[in-house]
């Protein structure tokens, strides 16, 4: 579905570059103001209002300074909605899965085993590597984070790590694995949009991905060994508390094993998540017979969330879930971001920004730098990584051909600037989803997602040195 040609062109009498960047500047200023007033927690609450207000501002500016057609707006809405809306039912399924997997004992069992087996000093490194391996095998950062990522959050919080650090390790590993996996949708989109062989694309992006990941692992390792000597002293009491609340049994891990099998078999993500949530619900009665829960009570907990009242504040916070109702603010934010993306595309503002950038490209450093900037801008404007990849690829293919640069350089730069940074933007569908699933505000985990923001920096560094940056041969240009 992502191989369909996508052209981004200026609509008749599009707003100027300076008018087009006003909504983005206002949006960023609004977020900065929110953070300054009430911290990062206010971003998730008021972001929908800011996005809708900025969308209205963009429409007003477009009507004043250009001609806006109804057809253009409908095209923008279609392009944005076709990428963003499929995430909504997945969010509902993720909410149901998190509740049923908690109640049937999957997450408590994984946390119990993790507390008993993992070395606290090596926890962040182990988390990052484990999420990377699973993400490579499954090709999905979302599935990795929603399953073992949640378990690592529980383990790390009981060990005493800051939630931002744990989320940073989970996201860094999951997005590294997603980026280099031949099973990943984003990897396929990036390579196919540029007309590059998939495995050639993966080999080339290793030049930036491996150094970025190595630095991230080094930082996570240094953090672990900088913890105090009595770090993790309370773990035995937490293990005892989990074993008192749940029936800890390895048999419950059959459910996540089946889930990963479905992912490996390339069963659609929505179907996999729905089946996993249903299996979790059945598992409540199979593996946790001591929980006095009728079917209507289970459905109620899936809908409105489960609140644990064990008396242990730490365990209660770990085990309690928000349910589907807890996901509604996230869905509201996703839909608001979709509206903003629709307006930016439909009014021609995104195309005007792209045209303004193109004027200043005269060498490989400026071309790659502009690609990184345009990818980040597209992530902010469209709120969806797939749409951003397609737009950026089609926007710069001609530029790279004209500059006689290999198109695999474009596909690698797109991955570095779009695929892995989408999770760092509070209103992007990736940032919204992972923030909700992990229970950590986007701006709280952002400083610790070292791999994610080192990737675009590494892309700029490598092209500055000229390492493995070659002039495109005629065969490559002809294929493009």
Order of alpha helices (4+ residues) and beta strands (2+ residues): alpha-alpha-alpha-alpha-alpha-alpha-alpha-alpha-alpha-alpha-alpha-alpha-alpha-alpha-alpha-alpha-alpha-alpha-alpha-alpha-alpha-alpha-alpha-alpha-alpha
